[in-house]
Amino acid sequence: MNNRSAKNVTTMNRREFLKGSAVAAGAAFALPIIVPSSVFGANAPSSRITIGSVGVGNMGGGNMKGFNGKAGCQVIAVCDVDAERRKKACQTLELDASSSYNDFRELLARNDIDAVVVSTPDHWHVPISIAAIRAGKDVYCEKPLTLTIAGGRALANEAKRYGRIVQTGSQQRSSSHFRLACELVRNGRIGKVQTVRVGIAGNNRECEPIWTPDPVPEGFDYDMWLGPAPWAPYHSQRCHYQFRFILDYSGGQPTNWGAHHLDIAQWGLGMDDSGPVEIVGDGEFPATGLFTTATKVYFEATYANGTKLICKTGGSNTRFEGTEGWVDVSRGGLKTEPESLKEETIGPDEIHLYESRDHKQNFLDCVRSRKQPIANAETGHRSSSLCHLGNIAMLLGRKLRWDPQRERFIGDSAANSMVARGMRSPWRL
C-alpha cells in the first residue's frame, strides 16, 4: 500500500484513537485495590502452588486447565466478568461459588493464593498484573504482556521492585526448535545477520461495515470488562475473542501473532533488553465498522548494528538471513540453508540460551526457586514494545527514530504521546 492510500484510510475511529493516546507516560500507578498487609513480602511456597485464574474463556480456560493439571499446583479460585464462564470454570475445577469472583481485587485479597494467571483482554494485562504483584503474588500473564510501551515499563519495574516472578505467555521460547534456531543465529552459523523477516497471519474475524449497539447479555459485567478502556456501547463483536481487532483493547495481529514471532526475532538478535532505533510502517486500516486495527501489516525496524527487521501480513514464521545462510523457524519446524545447519550441535563453549521444555512448568519452577523465568517481565515488555512500535509507525505513516534506552521517540511529540494512553476513572497509570 502506498503512502497516499495510507492517508486515505484515516477514519474517525483512528483519529479518536490518536487523540486519546496523547497522555504523558510518567504518572504514578494508582489502582484501587483491596490488599491485606499480611500478603506483602510473602515467601514463595515450598510445596503446593495455589493459583487464582483471572479470565477463564478461550485461552484463559486452557491456561486454567493446564496449570491445574500440573503436579504440585492447584487452581483454587477463578475470576471472570462473564457469569456463565465463571460457572463453567467452577464446574470444571469442582469449586463452589465462594471461589468464584466477578472482581479480580477480591481474588487478590485472598492470603491463600500464591500466583495469578492473567488471561484477560490486553487492556487489562498491566493493571491486573501490577495489582497482583503489589498483593504479593507471582504472575503468569498472557501475551502480549502490555497494551502500551509505558505500561510495560511500569510492569517490569514493579516486578523488579517487589521481587515477584512474572512469566509472559510467549510459549515458543519453550520449544526446542525455536531455541536451536536462535542459538544457530547467536553463534554465527549464518554469518552476520542482515535481515529478519517475520510473517504474521491476517485477521481471522470480519465485522459488518455498519453496526448498532446490542443489549448487554445477562450476567455480563460490561462496565468491568471495559475497565480502563474508554466507554463505548456494547456490541457482541467488541468482547471476547474479537477484542483484539479494536485499538482500545489490543493491537490486532501485530500484537497477537507478532508477540510470538517478533519475540523470537528479539531472542535471536540478543535484544531482550533493547530494541530497534528506527521504524517505518505502511499499513491498511478499516474505513468503516467496529474494528480499527490494521487489516494489512507492513513495517520495517532497523537496529543499531544495521540489522533490518521486516514484518508483514502473510505466513507465520521468523526467518533470519545472514551473509552465509539462513534459518527459518515456525511452529511447523526448522528449515536452514545450508540444510546441514539444523543437525549441528552447539558446542560447550558456545552461547547456550535459556532452556525451558514446558512454559507453564518453567513458571512454577521459578515460583519455587525465585530464579527468573524464560520470558520474564523485561523480556515480555521489550517484545511487546516492538509490536507497539510497528503499530505506531503504521498509524502515523512516517519514519520514526526510537531510543531503546530512554524508551522515547526522538524529536516526535506526536509519536511520544502514543507511548502511553489515558485510562478511564478510577483506573490510572
C-alpha positions as CSV (number, residue, x, y, z in Angstrom):
1,M,0.0,0.0,0.0
2,N,1.4,3.4,-0.9
3,N,1.6,6.5,1.4
4,R,-1.3,8.2,-0.4
5,S,-3.5,5.1,0.3
6,A,-2.5,5.0,3.9
7,K,-3.6,8.6,4.4
8,N,-7.0,7.9,2.8
9,V,-7.9,5.3,5.3
10,T,-7.7,7.7,8.2
11,T,-11.1,7.4,9.9
12,M,-12.9,9.0,12.8
13,N,-12.1,5.9,14.9
14,R,-8.5,6.2,14.1
15,R,-8.4,10.0,14.8
16,E,-10.1,9.4,18.2
17,F,-7.5,6.7,19.0
18,L,-4.6,9.0,18.2
19,K,-6.2,11.8,20.2
20,G,-6.9,9.5,23.2
21,S,-3.3,8.4,23.2
22,A,-2.0,11.9,23.9
23,V,-1.1,11.3,27.6
24,A,2.1,11.8,29.4
25,A,3.8,8.5,30.2
26,G,5.3,9.1,33.7
27,A,2.3,9.3,36.1
28,A,2.3,7.1,39.2
29,F,0.3,3.9,39.3
30,A,-2.9,4.3,41.4
31,L,-5.0,1.2,41.0
32,P,-7.8,0.9,43.6
33,I,-7.1,-2.5,45.1
34,I,-8.0,-4.4,48.3
35,V,-4.9,-5.9,49.7
36,P,-4.4,-7.1,53.3
37,S,-1.0,-6.1,54.7
38,S,-0.2,-9.7,55.6
39,V,0.3,-10.7,52.0
40,F,3.2,-8.3,51.3
41,G,6.6,-9.9,51.3
42,A,5.0,-13.4,51.3
43,N,7.6,-16.1,50.8
44,A,7.5,-18.5,47.8
45,P,5.6,-21.7,48.6
46,S,7.7,-24.8,49.2
47,S,5.2,-27.4,48.1
48,R,1.8,-26.9,46.5
49,I,1.4,-23.7,44.5
50,T,-2.1,-22.3,44.7
51,I,-3.3,-20.2,41.7
52,G,-6.1,-17.8,41.0
53,S,-7.1,-17.7,37.4
54,V,-8.4,-14.3,36.1
55,G,-10.1,-14.6,32.7
56,V,-11.3,-18.2,32.1
57,G,-12.6,-18.1,28.5
58,N,-10.8,-19.2,25.3
59,M,-7.0,-19.1,26.1
60,G,-7.9,-18.5,29.8
61,G,-9.8,-21.7,30.0
62,G,-6.8,-23.6,28.5
63,N,-4.4,-21.9,30.9
64,M,-6.6,-22.7,33.9
65,K,-6.8,-26.4,33.0
66,G,-3.2,-26.5,32.0
67,F,-1.9,-25.2,35.4
68,N,-4.5,-27.3,37.4
69,G,-3.1,-30.4,35.7
70,K,0.5,-29.8,36.9
71,A,1.8,-31.7,39.8
72,G,2.1,-29.7,42.9
73,C,-0.2,-27.0,41.6
74,Q,-3.9,-26.3,42.1
75,V,-6.2,-23.5,40.8
76,I,-8.3,-22.7,43.8
77,A,-10.2,-19.5,42.6
78,V,-11.4,-18.1,39.3
79,C,-12.5,-14.6,38.2
80,D,-14.3,-13.5,35.1
81,V,-16.8,-10.8,34.3
82,D,-18.9,-13.3,32.4
83,A,-21.0,-15.2,34.9
84,E,-21.6,-18.2,32.6
85,R,-17.8,-18.6,32.1
86,R,-17.3,-18.4,35.9
87,K,-19.9,-21.1,36.4
88,K,-18.3,-23.4,33.8
89,A,-14.9,-22.9,35.3
90,C,-16.1,-23.8,38.7
91,Q,-17.7,-26.9,37.4
92,T,-14.5,-27.9,35.6
93,L,-12.4,-27.4,38.8
94,E,-15.1,-28.7,41.2
95,L,-15.1,-25.4,43.1
96,D,-18.1,-23.9,44.9
97,A,-19.4,-20.4,44.3
98,S,-17.4,-18.9,47.1
99,S,-14.2,-19.4,45.0
100,S,-15.7,-17.5,42.0
101,Y,-15.3,-13.7,41.6
102,N,-16.5,-11.0,39.2
103,D,-13.9,-8.5,40.6
104,F,-10.2,-9.5,40.4
105,R,-9.5,-7.4,43.5
106,E,-11.5,-9.7,45.7
107,L,-9.5,-12.7,44.4
108,L,-6.2,-10.9,45.0
109,A,-7.2,-10.2,48.6
110,R,-7.0,-13.9,49.4
111,N,-4.0,-14.9,51.5
112,D,-4.1,-18.5,50.3
113,I,-3.3,-17.7,46.7
114,D,0.4,-17.8,45.7
115,A,0.2,-16.8,42.0
116,V,-2.2,-15.4,39.5
117,V,-2.8,-16.3,35.8
118,V,-4.0,-13.3,33.8
119,S,-5.7,-14.3,30.6
120,T,-7.9,-11.2,30.1
121,P,-8.1,-8.9,27.0
122,D,-4.9,-7.0,26.6
123,H,-6.1,-3.7,28.1
124,W,-6.4,-5.4,31.5
125,H,-3.0,-7.2,31.4
126,V,-0.9,-4.5,33.1
127,P,-3.4,-3.2,35.7
128,I,-4.2,-6.7,37.0
129,S,-0.6,-7.9,36.9
130,I,0.6,-4.9,38.8
131,A,-2.1,-5.2,41.4
132,A,-1.2,-8.9,41.8
133,I,2.5,-8.0,42.2
134,R,1.6,-5.5,44.9
135,A,-0.5,-8.1,46.6
136,G,2.5,-10.4,46.9
137,K,1.5,-12.7,44.1
138,D,3.6,-14.1,41.2
139,V,2.1,-13.6,37.8
140,Y,1.7,-15.6,34.6
141,C,0.3,-13.2,32.1
142,E,-0.8,-14.0,28.5
143,K,0.9,-12.3,25.6
144,P,1.1,-9.6,24.5
145,L,2.2,-8.6,28.0
146,T,1.1,-5.0,27.6
147,L,-1.3,-2.7,25.7
148,T,1.3,0.2,25.7
149,I,5.0,0.7,25.9
150,A,4.7,2.8,29.1
151,G,2.5,0.2,30.7
152,G,5.2,-2.5,30.0
153,R,7.9,-0.4,31.6
154,A,5.7,0.2,34.7
155,L,5.0,-3.6,35.0
156,A,8.7,-4.6,34.5
157,N,9.7,-2.0,37.2
158,E,7.1,-3.2,39.7
159,A,8.1,-6.9,39.2
160,K,11.7,-5.9,40.0
161,R,10.8,-3.7,42.9
162,Y,8.7,-6.3,44.6
163,G,10.8,-9.3,43.6
164,R,8.0,-11.1,42.0
165,I,8.2,-13.8,39.3
166,V,6.4,-12.8,36.0
167,Q,6.2,-15.1,33.0
168,T,4.9,-13.9,29.7
169,G,2.8,-16.4,27.7
170,S,5.1,-16.3,24.7
171,Q,5.5,-20.1,24.8
172,Q,7.5,-20.6,21.6
173,R,10.6,-19.9,23.8
174,S,9.9,-23.2,25.5
175,S,10.1,-25.1,22.2
176,S,13.4,-26.8,21.4
177,H,13.5,-25.9,17.7
178,F,12.9,-22.2,18.4
179,R,15.7,-22.3,20.9
180,L,18.0,-24.1,18.4
181,A,17.2,-21.6,15.7
182,C,18.2,-18.7,17.9
183,E,21.3,-20.4,19.1
184,L,22.4,-21.0,15.5
185,V,22.0,-17.3,14.8
186,R,23.6,-16.2,18.0
187,N,26.6,-18.4,17.4
188,G,27.3,-17.0,13.9
189,R,26.3,-20.1,11.9
190,I,24.7,-17.9,9.2
191,G,27.4,-15.2,9.4
192,K,26.4,-11.6,10.1
193,V,22.6,-11.3,10.3
194,Q,21.4,-8.8,7.7
195,T,17.6,-9.2,7.6
196,V,15.0,-10.8,9.8
197,R,11.6,-11.4,8.1
198,V,8.6,-12.0,10.2
199,G,5.3,-13.2,8.8
200,I,2.1,-12.9,10.7
201,A,-1.4,-14.1,9.9
202,G,-4.1,-11.9,8.6
203,N,-7.2,-11.1,10.5
204,N,-9.4,-14.1,11.1
205,R,-12.6,-12.2,12.0
206,E,-14.7,-9.8,10.0
207,C,-17.1,-7.2,11.2
208,E,-20.1,-5.7,9.4
209,P,-19.4,-2.3,7.9
210,I,-22.4,-0.8,9.7
211,W,-23.2,-1.8,13.3
212,T,-25.6,-0.7,16.0
213,P,-25.3,-1.4,19.8
214,D,-26.5,-4.7,21.2
215,P,-28.2,-5.2,24.6
216,V,-25.7,-6.3,27.2
217,P,-26.2,-10.0,27.9
218,E,-27.5,-11.0,31.4
219,G,-24.7,-11.9,33.7
220,F,-22.0,-10.0,31.8
221,D,-20.4,-7.1,33.7
222,Y,-19.7,-4.9,30.7
223,D,-18.6,-1.9,32.6
224,M,-15.9,-4.0,34.4
225,W,-15.0,-5.6,31.1
226,L,-14.2,-2.1,29.7
227,G,-12.4,-1.2,32.9
228,P,-9.6,1.3,32.0
229,A,-10.7,1.5,28.3
230,P,-12.8,4.4,27.0
231,W,-16.6,3.9,27.4
232,A,-18.2,2.5,24.3
233,P,-21.7,1.0,23.6
234,Y,-21.8,-2.8,23.9
235,H,-21.7,-5.0,20.8
236,S,-21.2,-8.7,20.7
237,Q,-18.1,-8.4,18.4
238,R,-16.4,-6.0,20.8
239,C,-15.8,-8.5,23.5
240,H,-14.3,-12.0,23.9
241,Y,-12.0,-13.0,21.0
242,Q,-12.8,-10.1,18.8
243,F,-11.4,-7.5,21.2
244,R,-8.0,-8.0,19.6
245,F,-9.2,-6.1,16.4
246,I,-10.1,-2.9,18.3
247,L,-7.3,-0.5,19.2
248,D,-8.8,0.5,22.5
249,Y,-8.2,-3.1,23.8
250,S,-5.4,-4.6,21.7
251,G,-3.2,-4.1,18.6
252,G,-4.5,-6.6,16.1
253,Q,-2.3,-9.3,14.6
254,P,0.9,-7.3,15.3
255,T,0.4,-7.8,19.0
256,N,-1.3,-11.2,18.6
257,W,0.9,-13.3,16.3
258,G,3.6,-10.6,16.4
259,A,4.0,-11.2,20.1
260,H,5.1,-14.7,19.2
261,H,7.2,-14.3,16.1
262,L,8.7,-10.9,16.9
263,D,9.6,-12.2,20.3
264,I,11.7,-14.9,18.6
265,A,13.3,-12.2,16.4
266,Q,14.3,-10.3,19.6
267,W,15.7,-13.5,21.1
268,G,17.7,-14.5,18.1
269,L,19.1,-10.9,17.8
270,G,20.0,-10.8,21.5
271,M,17.7,-7.8,22.1
272,D,15.8,-8.9,25.1
273,D,16.7,-5.8,26.9
274,S,16.6,-3.4,24.0
275,G,15.0,-2.8,20.6
276,P,15.4,-1.0,17.2
277,V,16.5,2.6,16.7
278,E,14.3,3.3,13.7
279,I,11.0,2.2,12.4
280,V,8.7,2.9,9.5
281,G,5.3,1.5,8.6
282,D,2.7,1.4,5.9
283,G,-0.5,-0.4,7.0
284,E,-4.1,-0.6,5.8
285,F,-6.8,0.2,8.3
286,P,-10.6,-0.2,8.1
287,A,-12.5,2.8,6.8
288,T,-15.8,1.7,8.4
289,G,-17.1,-0.8,11.0
290,L,-16.3,-1.7,14.6
291,F,-12.7,-3.0,14.0
292,T,-9.9,-0.4,13.9
293,T,-6.6,-2.4,13.9
294,A,-4.6,-2.9,10.7
295,T,-6.0,-5.3,8.2
296,K,-2.8,-5.4,6.3
297,V,0.5,-5.1,8.1
298,Y,3.9,-3.9,6.9
299,F,6.6,-2.2,8.9
300,E,10.4,-2.2,8.9
301,A,12.6,-1.8,12.0
302,T,16.3,-1.1,12.0
303,Y,18.7,-2.0,14.9
304,A,21.8,0.0,15.9
305,N,24.1,-2.6,14.2
306,G,22.3,-2.2,10.9
307,T,20.2,-5.4,11.0
308,K,16.8,-4.8,9.4
309,L,13.6,-6.5,10.5
310,I,10.6,-6.7,8.2
311,C,7.2,-7.7,9.5
312,K,4.3,-8.1,7.2
313,T,1.0,-10.0,6.7
314,G,1.5,-13.4,5.2
315,G,3.0,-16.6,6.6
316,S,3.6,-17.4,10.3
317,N,7.3,-17.6,10.9
318,T,10.6,-15.9,11.8
319,R,13.4,-16.0,9.2
320,F,17.0,-14.9,9.9
321,E,19.0,-14.1,6.8
322,G,22.8,-13.8,7.1
323,T,25.9,-13.4,4.9
324,E,26.4,-17.2,5.0
325,G,23.0,-18.7,5.1
326,W,19.5,-18.5,6.7
327,V,17.4,-20.0,9.4
328,D,13.6,-20.2,9.2
329,V,11.6,-21.3,12.2
330,S,7.9,-21.7,12.7
331,R,5.6,-24.0,14.7
332,G,5.9,-26.3,11.7
333,G,9.6,-26.8,12.4
334,L,13.0,-25.6,11.5
335,K,14.5,-25.0,8.0
336,T,18.0,-23.9,7.2
337,E,20.4,-23.1,4.4
338,P,22.7,-24.9,4.3
339,E,20.4,-27.7,5.3
340,S,23.0,-29.3,7.4
341,L,22.8,-26.4,9.9
342,K,19.8,-27.8,11.7
343,E,21.7,-31.0,12.5
344,E,24.6,-29.2,14.2
345,T,25.4,-29.3,17.9
346,I,26.0,-26.2,19.9
347,G,29.4,-26.6,21.5
348,P,30.1,-26.4,25.2
349,D,32.0,-23.1,24.8
350,E,29.3,-21.5,22.6
351,I,26.3,-19.5,23.5
352,H,23.6,-21.6,25.1
353,L,20.2,-19.9,25.5
354,Y,17.9,-20.4,28.4
355,E,16.3,-23.9,28.2
356,S,12.7,-24.5,29.1
357,R,10.8,-27.5,27.9
358,D,7.4,-26.5,29.3
359,H,6.4,-22.9,29.6
360,K,3.9,-23.3,32.5
361,Q,6.2,-25.7,34.3
362,N,9.1,-23.2,33.9
363,F,6.9,-20.6,35.7
364,L,6.1,-23.0,38.5
365,D,9.7,-24.0,38.9
366,C,10.7,-20.3,39.1
367,V,8.0,-19.6,41.7
368,R,9.7,-22.2,43.9
369,S,13.4,-21.3,43.1
370,R,12.9,-17.5,42.7
371,K,15.0,-17.6,39.5
372,Q,13.9,-15.6,36.5
373,P,11.7,-17.5,34.0
374,I,12.4,-17.7,30.3
375,A,10.0,-14.9,29.3
376,N,10.2,-12.6,32.3
377,A,8.7,-9.1,32.6
378,E,11.5,-7.2,31.0
379,T,11.7,-9.7,28.0
380,G,7.9,-9.6,27.6
381,H,7.9,-5.8,27.7
382,R,10.6,-5.4,25.1
383,S,8.9,-7.9,22.7
384,S,5.6,-6.2,23.2
385,S,7.2,-2.8,22.6
386,L,8.4,-3.9,19.2
387,C,4.8,-4.8,18.3
388,H,3.6,-1.4,19.5
389,L,6.3,0.4,17.7
390,G,5.1,-1.2,14.5
391,N,1.6,-0.2,15.1
392,I,2.5,3.4,16.0
393,A,4.6,3.7,12.8
394,M,1.7,2.4,10.7
395,L,-0.8,4.7,12.3
396,L,1.4,7.8,11.8
397,G,2.6,6.7,8.4
398,R,6.1,8.1,8.7
399,K,9.7,7.1,9.7
400,L,10.3,7.3,13.4
401,R,13.5,7.3,15.4
402,W,13.5,5.4,18.7
403,D,15.7,5.5,21.7
404,P,15.5,2.0,23.2
405,Q,17.3,3.0,26.4
406,R,15.1,6.0,27.3
407,E,12.1,4.3,25.6
408,R,11.1,7.6,23.8
409,F,10.9,8.7,20.2
410,I,13.5,11.2,19.2
411,G,12.1,14.6,18.2
412,D,8.5,13.5,17.7
413,S,5.9,14.6,20.3
414,A,3.0,13.1,18.4
415,A,4.7,9.6,18.5
416,N,5.7,10.1,22.1
417,S,2.0,10.8,23.0
418,M,1.3,7.2,21.9
419,V,3.8,5.6,24.3
420,A,1.0,5.7,26.9
421,R,-2.8,6.1,27.0
422,G,-5.3,7.7,29.2
423,M,-7.3,5.4,31.5
424,R,-11.0,5.6,32.4
425,S,-11.6,6.6,36.0
426,P,-11.0,5.1,38.6
427,W,-8.2,3.2,36.9
428,R,-4.9,5.0,36.5
429,L,-1.3,4.6,35.2
